[in-house]
Amino acid sequence: MKAFIGRHGYSGRTRPEVLVERLRAHLLTAAPGTTSGKQLTAVLFAEQLALLNDHIRILNKRVDELLVVHPDAPIFLSFPCMGRSCAATLLAEMGEDRERFPTPAALNGSVRHSAPP
C-alpha cells in the first residue's frame, strides 16, 4: 500500500496501515447472487485457463517434434540465446524455398527479394 500511494501521489495524511484496514472490511462483501455468480465465473475461468495450458503443452510438444526433424534446426538452434520457439518461428517464416534468400543480406532484409511465384 505504501508503494501504491507513493506512485499515485497520495498526500500521506493517513498511514498506509490504516488505509489497508479500512479496505479490508469491504473486500469480499456483496449480495449472495453476486457472490455466487462471481464464484461460478472464477471456476469457469480457472477451467478455461487449465485447458489453454494443456493446449500450449500439446503445441509445444508438436513444435519440438517437428523441429527435431527439420534439416536446418541444428543451424538455428546453434545461434546464441536461440530457443526452440524462436528457431521454429524463424524456420516457418523463411519457408522451404532457399532461393528466396540467396545471400545473408537478403535474409536480414537489407536487400529486397522477389516474392515466390
OpenMM code with the backbone's topology and positions (N, CA, C; nanometers):
from openmm import Vec3, app, unit

residues = "MET LYS ALA PHE ILE GLY ARG HIS GLY TYR SER GLY ARG THR ARG PRO GLU VAL LEU VAL GLU ARG LEU ARG ALA HIS LEU LEU THR ALA ALA PRO GLY THR THR SER GLY LYS GLN LEU THR ALA VAL LEU PHE ALA GLU GLN LEU ALA LEU LEU ASN ASP HIS ILE ARG ILE LEU ASN LYS ARG VAL ASP GLU LEU LEU VAL VAL HIS PRO ASP ALA PRO ILE PHE LEU SER PHE PRO CYS MET GLY ARG SER CYS ALA ALA THR LEU LEU ALA GLU MET GLY GLU ASP ARG GLU ARG PHE PRO THR PRO ALA ALA LEU ASN GLY SER VAL ARG HIS SER ALA PRO PRO".split()
positions = [
    Vec3(0.0833, -0.1184, 0.0000),
    Vec3(0.0000, 0.0000, 0.0000),
    Vec3(0.0876, 0.1245, 0.0000),
    Vec3(0.1964, 0.1209, 0.0764),
    Vec3(0.2854, 0.2366, 0.0812),
    Vec3(0.3402, 0.2689, -0.0576),
    Vec3(0.3824, 0.1649, -0.1307),
    Vec3(0.4344, 0.1858, -0.2658),
    Vec3(0.3247, 0.2377, -0.3580),
    Vec3(0.2042, 0.1819, -0.3451),
    Vec3(0.0914, 0.2232, -0.4293),
    Vec3(0.0590, 0.3709, -0.4092),
    Vec3(0.0450, 0.4127, -0.2836),
    Vec3(0.0077, 0.5524, -0.2605),
    Vec3(0.1215, 0.6463, -0.2987),
    Vec3(0.2450, 0.5969, -0.2885),
    Vec3(0.3580, 0.6779, -0.3319),
    Vec3(0.3558, 0.7015, -0.4817),
    Vec3(0.3228, 0.5954, -0.5575),
    Vec3(0.3170, 0.6079, -0.7040),
    Vec3(0.2040, 0.6995, -0.7493),
    Vec3(0.0994, 0.7091, -0.6677),
    Vec3(-0.0180, 0.7865, -0.7088),
    Vec3(-0.0256, 0.9239, -0.6436),
    Vec3(0.0821, 0.9641, -0.5803),
    Vec3(0.0889, 1.0997, -0.5275),
    Vec3(-0.0046, 1.1271, -0.4107),
    Vec3(-0.0342, 1.0272, -0.3311),
    Vec3(-0.1203, 1.0477, -0.2142),
    Vec3(-0.0499, 1.1381, -0.1144),
    Vec3(-0.1255, 1.2249, -0.0507),
    Vec3(-0.0668, 1.3248, 0.0393),
    Vec3(-0.0022, 1.2631, 0.1622),
    Vec3(-0.0489, 1.1481, 0.2051),
    Vec3(0.0132, 1.0815, 0.3187),
    Vec3(-0.0436, 1.1204, 0.4537),
    Vec3(-0.1588, 1.1860, 0.4565),
    Vec3(-0.2171, 1.2254, 0.5857),
    Vec3(-0.2613, 1.1060, 0.6679),
    Vec3(-0.2946, 0.9964, 0.6000),
    Vec3(-0.3343, 0.8747, 0.6710),
    Vec3(-0.2312, 0.7671, 0.6416),
    Vec3(-0.1853, 0.7008, 0.7471),
    Vec3(-0.0820, 0.5990, 0.7318),
    Vec3(-0.1324, 0.4834, 0.6443),
    Vec3(-0.0449, 0.4219, 0.5662),
    Vec3(-0.0838, 0.3096, 0.4797),
    Vec3(-0.1514, 0.1957, 0.5560),
    Vec3(-0.1072, 0.1679, 0.6765),
    Vec3(-0.1668, 0.0594, 0.7558),
    Vec3(-0.3140, 0.0865, 0.7852),
    Vec3(-0.3466, 0.2119, 0.8137),
    Vec3(-0.4853, 0.2499, 0.8419),
    Vec3(-0.5697, 0.2341, 0.7153),
    Vec3(-0.5156, 0.2747, 0.6020),
    Vec3(-0.5887, 0.2598, 0.4756),
    Vec3(-0.6168, 0.1135, 0.4448),
    Vec3(-0.5187, 0.0288, 0.4685),
    Vec3(-0.5376, -0.1149, 0.4437),
    Vec3(-0.6490, -0.1686, 0.5330),
    Vec3(-0.6500, -0.1328, 0.6586),
    Vec3(-0.7545, -0.1806, 0.7498),
    Vec3(-0.8927, -0.1319, 0.7068),
    Vec3(-0.9009, -0.0108, 0.6574),
    Vec3(-1.0293, 0.0420, 0.6092),
    Vec3(-1.0781, -0.0356, 0.4873),
    Vec3(-0.9873, -0.0742, 0.4000),
    Vec3(-1.0237, -0.1506, 0.2806),
    Vec3(-1.0617, -0.2944, 0.3139),
    Vec3(-0.9906, -0.3531, 0.4095),
    Vec3(-1.0075, -0.4947, 0.4414),
    Vec3(-1.1532, -0.5294, 0.4765),
    Vec3(-1.2198, -0.4419, 0.5442),
    Vec3(-1.3585, -0.4685, 0.5853),
    Vec3(-1.4532, -0.4797, 0.4659),
    Vec3(-1.4168, -0.4263, 0.3521),
    Vec3(-1.5062, -0.4225, 0.2363),
    Vec3(-1.4606, -0.5119, 0.1217),
    Vec3(-1.3603, -0.5941, 0.1450),
    Vec3(-1.3007, -0.6688, 0.0348),
    Vec3(-1.3971, -0.7631, -0.0361),
    Vec3(-1.4624, -0.8505, 0.0352),
    Vec3(-1.5441, -0.9524, -0.0307),
    Vec3(-1.6912, -0.9448, 0.0103),
    Vec3(-1.7416, -0.8271, 0.0247),
    Vec3(-1.8823, -0.8147, 0.0593),
    Vec3(-1.9631, -0.7869, -0.0666),
    Vec3(-2.0681, -0.8634, -0.0835),
    Vec3(-2.1587, -0.8451, -0.1968),
    Vec3(-2.2852, -0.9252, -0.1686),
    Vec3(-2.3877, -0.9010, -0.2474),
    Vec3(-2.5120, -0.9767, -0.2345),
    Vec3(-2.4840, -1.1229, -0.2672),
    Vec3(-2.5604, -1.2155, -0.2074),
    Vec3(-2.5370, -1.3583, -0.2326),
    Vec3(-2.5412, -1.3957, -0.3810),
    Vec3(-2.6297, -1.3354, -0.4578),
    Vec3(-2.6367, -1.3654, -0.6009),
    Vec3(-2.5113, -1.3204, -0.6745),
    Vec3(-2.4614, -1.2055, -0.6364),
    Vec3(-2.3383, -1.1546, -0.6975),
    Vec3(-2.2204, -1.2457, -0.6632),
    Vec3(-2.2114, -1.2825, -0.5360),
    Vec3(-2.1027, -1.3710, -0.4924),
    Vec3(-2.1092, -1.5045, -0.5654),
    Vec3(-2.2292, -1.5599, -0.5774),
    Vec3(-2.2470, -1.6879, -0.6462),
    Vec3(-2.2069, -1.6776, -0.7928),
    Vec3(-2.2484, -1.5710, -0.8582),
    Vec3(-2.2134, -1.5512, -0.9988),
    Vec3(-2.0643, -1.5328, -1.0184),
    Vec3(-2.0022, -1.4564, -0.9310),
    Vec3(-1.8571, -1.4349, -0.9401),
    Vec3(-1.7814, -1.5649, -0.9134),
    Vec3(-1.8328, -1.6437, -0.8192),
    Vec3(-1.7681, -1.7715, -0.7886),
    Vec3(-1.7739, -1.8640, -0.9102),
    Vec3(-1.8900, -1.8724, -0.9731),
    Vec3(-1.9042, -1.9561, -1.0923),
    Vec3(-1.8119, -1.9077, -1.2034),
    Vec3(-1.8068, -1.7782, -1.2231),
    Vec3(-1.7204, -1.7225, -1.3263),
    Vec3(-1.5738, -1.7543, -1.2981),
    Vec3(-1.5330, -1.7425, -1.1729),
    Vec3(-1.3940, -1.7721, -1.1369),
    Vec3(-1.3612, -1.9186, -1.1651),
    Vec3(-1.4514, -2.0088, -1.1331),
    Vec3(-1.4295, -2.1520, -1.1599),
    Vec3(-1.4194, -2.1767, -1.3101),
    Vec3(-1.5089, -2.1164, -1.3877),
    Vec3(-1.5055, -2.1349, -1.5326),
    Vec3(-1.3771, -2.0781, -1.5934),
    Vec3(-1.3333, -1.9622, -1.5449),
    Vec3(-1.2070, -1.9054, -1.5938),
    Vec3(-1.0898, -1.9958, -1.5597),
    Vec3(-1.0897, -2.0519, -1.4394),
    Vec3(-0.9818, -2.1427, -1.3994),
    Vec3(-0.9808, -2.2671, -1.4875),
    Vec3(-1.0984, -2.3216, -1.5178),
    Vec3(-1.1062, -2.4380, -1.6057),
    Vec3(-1.0585, -2.4041, -1.7465),
    Vec3(-1.0971, -2.2874, -1.7947),
    Vec3(-1.0551, -2.2444, -1.9279),
    Vec3(-0.9036, -2.2245, -1.9327),
    Vec3(-0.8485, -2.1677, -1.8285),
    Vec3(-0.7040, -2.1477, -1.8213),
    Vec3(-0.6307, -2.2815, -1.8205),
    Vec3(-0.6832, -2.3789, -1.7465),
    Vec3(-0.6221, -2.5121, -1.7442),
    Vec3(-0.6257, -2.5746, -1.8835),
    Vec3(-0.7373, -2.5588, -1.9551),
    Vec3(-0.7486, -2.6117, -2.0906),
    Vec3(-0.6488, -2.5443, -2.1847),
    Vec3(-0.6384, -2.4134, -2.1752),
    Vec3(-0.5427, -2.3418, -2.2600),
    Vec3(-0.3991, -2.3836, -2.2293),
    Vec3(-0.3673, -2.4038, -2.1031),
    Vec3(-0.2336, -2.4515, -2.0667),
    Vec3(-0.2073, -2.5905, -2.1241),
    Vec3(-0.3095, -2.6769, -2.1233),
    Vec3(-0.2958, -2.8096, -2.1858),
    Vec3(-0.2684, -2.7954, -2.3355),
    Vec3(-0.3399, -2.7051, -2.4010),
    Vec3(-0.3203, -2.6838, -2.5448),
    Vec3(-0.1797, -2.6312, -2.5738),
    Vec3(-0.1326, -2.5421, -2.4908),
    Vec3(0.0034, -2.4891, -2.5093),
    Vec3(0.1058, -2.6013, -2.4959),
    Vec3(0.0876, -2.6892, -2.3977),
    Vec3(0.1799, -2.8026, -2.3817),
    Vec3(0.1771, -2.8935, -2.5046),
    Vec3(0.0584, -2.9193, -2.5580),
    Vec3(0.0452, -3.0041, -2.6778),
    Vec3(0.1140, -2.9377, -2.7970),
    Vec3(0.0906, -2.8083, -2.8153),
    Vec3(0.1528, -2.7366, -2.9272),
    Vec3(0.3049, -2.7315, -2.9128),
    Vec3(0.3542, -2.7063, -2.7925),
    Vec3(0.4992, -2.7046, -2.7713),
    Vec3(0.5614, -2.8408, -2.8002),
    Vec3(0.4923, -2.9458, -2.7619),
    Vec3(0.5426, -3.0807, -2.7892),
    Vec3(0.5505, -3.1044, -2.9397),
    Vec3(0.4488, -3.0606, -3.0117),
    Vec3(0.4479, -3.0791, -3.1579),
    Vec3(0.5580, -2.9963, -3.2243),
    Vec3(0.5776, -2.8744, -3.1782),
    Vec3(0.6864, -2.7913, -3.2318),
    Vec3(0.8191, -2.8613, -3.2085),
    Vec3(0.8391, -2.9158, -3.0900),
    Vec3(0.9633, -2.9885, -3.0607),
    Vec3(0.9819, -3.1072, -3.1546),
    Vec3(0.8743, -3.1815, -3.1788),
    Vec3(0.8820, -3.2984, -3.2674),
    Vec3(0.9199, -3.2575, -3.4096),
    Vec3(0.8597, -3.1504, -3.4581),
    Vec3(0.8887, -3.1048, -3.5940),
    Vec3(1.0262, -3.0408, -3.6045),
    Vec3(1.0677, -2.9724, -3.5002),
    Vec3(1.1982, -2.9072, -3.5017),
    Vec3(1.3106, -3.0100, -3.5072),
    Vec3(1.2931, -3.1207, -3.4385),
    Vec3(1.3955, -3.2261, -3.4359),
    Vec3(1.4223, -3.2818, -3.5753),
    Vec3(1.3209, -3.2882, -3.6591),
    Vec3(1.3383, -3.3488, -3.7915),
    Vec3(1.3686, -3.2466, -3.9016),
    Vec3(1.3640, -3.1184, -3.8704),
    Vec3(1.3922, -3.0175, -3.9729),
    Vec3(1.5423, -3.0126, -3.9986),
    Vec3(1.5845, -3.0175, -4.1256),
    Vec3(1.7278, -3.0220, -4.1549),
    Vec3(1.8055, -2.8965, -4.1123),
    Vec3(1.7387, -2.7826, -4.1052),
    Vec3(1.8074, -2.6593, -4.0668),
    Vec3(1.8000, -2.6294, -3.9173),
    Vec3(1.7287, -2.7097, -3.8415),
    Vec3(1.7124, -2.6831, -3.6985),
    Vec3(1.8457, -2.6735, -3.6250),
    Vec3(1.9413, -2.7635, -3.6493),
    Vec3(2.0687, -2.7509, -3.5761),
    Vec3(2.1389, -2.6174, -3.6005),
    Vec3(2.1259, -2.5642, -3.7200),
    Vec3(2.1880, -2.4346, -3.7506),
    Vec3(2.1235, -2.3254, -3.6657),
    Vec3(1.9920, -2.3200, -3.6683),
    Vec3(1.9208, -2.2153, -3.5960),
    Vec3(1.9364, -2.2302, -3.4453),
    Vec3(1.9320, -2.3524, -3.3974),
    Vec3(1.9450, -2.3742, -3.2536),
    Vec3(2.0856, -2.3465, -3.2029),
    Vec3(2.1825, -2.3379, -3.2939),
    Vec3(2.3195, -2.3079, -3.2524),
    Vec3(2.3426, -2.1589, -3.2298),
    Vec3(2.2508, -2.0736, -3.2721),
    Vec3(2.2648, -1.9297, -3.2514),
    Vec3(2.2588, -1.8992, -3.1014),
    Vec3(2.3356, -1.8024, -3.0552),
    Vec3(2.3312, -1.7655, -2.9132),
    Vec3(2.1906, -1.7236, -2.8707),
    Vec3(2.1484, -1.7728, -2.7585),
    Vec3(2.0194, -1.7388, -2.6965),
    Vec3(1.8989, -1.7782, -2.7811),
    Vec3(1.9144, -1.8702, -2.8739),
    Vec3(1.8039, -1.9122, -2.9598),
    Vec3(1.7303, -2.0283, -2.8930),
    Vec3(1.6067, -2.0051, -2.8586),
    Vec3(1.5232, -2.1103, -2.8019),
    Vec3(1.4445, -2.1795, -2.9114),
    Vec3(1.3756, -2.2846, -2.8723),
    Vec3(1.3026, -2.3640, -2.9718),
    Vec3(1.1898, -2.2854, -3.0374),
    Vec3(1.1201, -2.2020, -2.9608),
    Vec3(1.0082, -2.1258, -3.0187),
    Vec3(1.0583, -2.0255, -3.1215),
    Vec3(1.1655, -1.9576, -3.0899),
    Vec3(1.2202, -1.8582, -3.1823),
    Vec3(1.2766, -1.9278, -3.3065),
    Vec3(1.3475, -2.0382, -3.2865),
    Vec3(1.4025, -2.1127, -3.4001),
    Vec3(1.2899, -2.1624, -3.4907),
    Vec3(1.1855, -2.2177, -3.4316),
    Vec3(1.0733, -2.2679, -3.5101),
    Vec3(1.0038, -2.1552, -3.5857),
    Vec3(0.9896, -2.0391, -3.5223),
    Vec3(0.9271, -1.9245, -3.5876),
    Vec3(1.0102, -1.8780, -3.7060),
    Vec3(1.1411, -1.8681, -3.6870),
    Vec3(1.2277, -1.8259, -3.7972),
    Vec3(1.2232, -1.9255, -3.9128),
    Vec3(1.2273, -2.0534, -3.8805),
    Vec3(1.2200, -2.1554, -3.9855),
    Vec3(1.0877, -2.1471, -4.0610),
    Vec3(0.9806, -2.1254, -3.9896),
    Vec3(0.8491, -2.1151, -4.0536),
    Vec3(0.8402, -1.9897, -4.1400),
    Vec3(0.8938, -1.8789, -4.0915),
    Vec3(0.8903, -1.7544, -4.1677),
    Vec3(0.9739, -1.7639, -4.2952),
    Vec3(1.0872, -1.8299, -4.2871),
    Vec3(1.1736, -1.8421, -4.4040),
    Vec3(1.1137, -1.9346, -4.5082),
    Vec3(1.0452, -2.0358, -4.4641),
    Vec3(0.9889, -2.1315, -4.5574),
    Vec3(1.0947, -2.2259, -4.6115),
    Vec3(1.0568, -2.3047, -4.7096),
    Vec3(1.1474, -2.4062, -4.7618),
    Vec3(1.2133, -2.3668, -4.8934),
    Vec3(1.1755, -2.2538, -4.9504),
    Vec3(1.2331, -2.2087, -5.0763),
    Vec3(1.3605, -2.1298, -5.0479),
    Vec3(1.4745, -2.1942, -5.0571),
    Vec3(1.6024, -2.1302, -5.0243),
    Vec3(1.6403, -2.0219, -5.1252),
    Vec3(1.5788, -2.0228, -5.2419),
    Vec3(1.6081, -1.9208, -5.3427),
    Vec3(1.5533, -1.7838, -5.3021),
    Vec3(1.4592, -1.7798, -5.2082),
    Vec3(1.4049, -1.6514, -5.1619),
    Vec3(1.5111, -1.5675, -5.0934),
    Vec3(1.6091, -1.6330, -5.0331),
    Vec3(1.7131, -1.5634, -4.9580),
    Vec3(1.8496, -1.6139, -5.0041),
    Vec3(1.8955, -1.5667, -5.1195),
    Vec3(2.0208, -1.6186, -5.1754),
    Vec3(2.1463, -1.5710, -5.1023),
    Vec3(2.1347, -1.4609, -5.0243),
    Vec3(2.2516, -1.4073, -4.9547),
    Vec3(2.2130, -1.3706, -4.8113),
    Vec3(2.3115, -1.3548, -4.7239),
    Vec3(2.2799, -1.3091, -4.5878),
    Vec3(2.2093, -1.1737, -4.5874),
    Vec3(2.2477, -1.0836, -4.6785),
    Vec3(2.1834, -0.9521, -4.6855),
    Vec3(2.0353, -0.9648, -4.7188),
    Vec3(2.0021, -1.0567, -4.8068),
    Vec3(1.8611, -1.0780, -4.8417),
    Vec3(1.7847, -1.1322, -4.7213),
    Vec3(1.8507, -1.2157, -4.6445),
    Vec3(1.7862, -1.2751, -4.5275),
    Vec3(1.7581, -1.1711, -4.4200),
    Vec3(1.8505, -1.0789, -4.3986),
    Vec3(1.8271, -0.9806, -4.2924),
    Vec3(1.7423, -0.8628, -4.3393),
    Vec3(1.7004, -0.8633, -4.4652),
    Vec3(1.6071, -0.7621, -4.5128),
    Vec3(1.6691, -0.6386, -4.5718),
    Vec3(1.8013, -0.6326, -4.5812),
    Vec3(1.8625, -0.5121, -4.6364),
    Vec3(1.8565, -0.5113, -4.7896),
    Vec3(1.8199, -0.6257, -4.8486),
    Vec3(1.8026, -0.6337, -4.9928),
    Vec3(1.6643, -0.6938, -5.0171),
    Vec3(1.5881, -0.6279, -5.1017),
    Vec3(1.4541, -0.6814, -5.1325),
    Vec3(1.4682, -0.8090, -5.2127),
    Vec3(1.3824, -0.9036, -5.1824),
    Vec3(1.3808, -1.0267, -5.2579),
    Vec3(1.2467, -1.0414, -5.3259),
    Vec3(1.2443, -1.1167, -5.4306),
    Vec3(1.1178, -1.1327, -5.5036),
    Vec3(1.0291, -1.2322, -5.4322),
    Vec3(0.9007, -1.2074, -5.4439),
    Vec3(0.8046, -1.2977, -5.3834),
    Vec3(0.7995, -1.4260, -5.4650),
    Vec3(0.7703, -1.5365, -5.3986),
    Vec3(0.7590, -1.6610, -5.4722),
    Vec3(0.6460, -1.6553, -5.5723),
    Vec3(0.6606, -1.7233, -5.6858),
    Vec3(0.5561, -1.7181, -5.7895),
    Vec3(0.4271, -1.7802, -5.7442),
] * unit.nanometer
topology = app.Topology()
chain = topology.addChain("A")
for resn in residues:
    res = topology.addResidue(resn, chain)
    for name in ("N", "CA", "C"):
        topology.addAtom(name, app.Element.getBySymbol(name[0]), res)
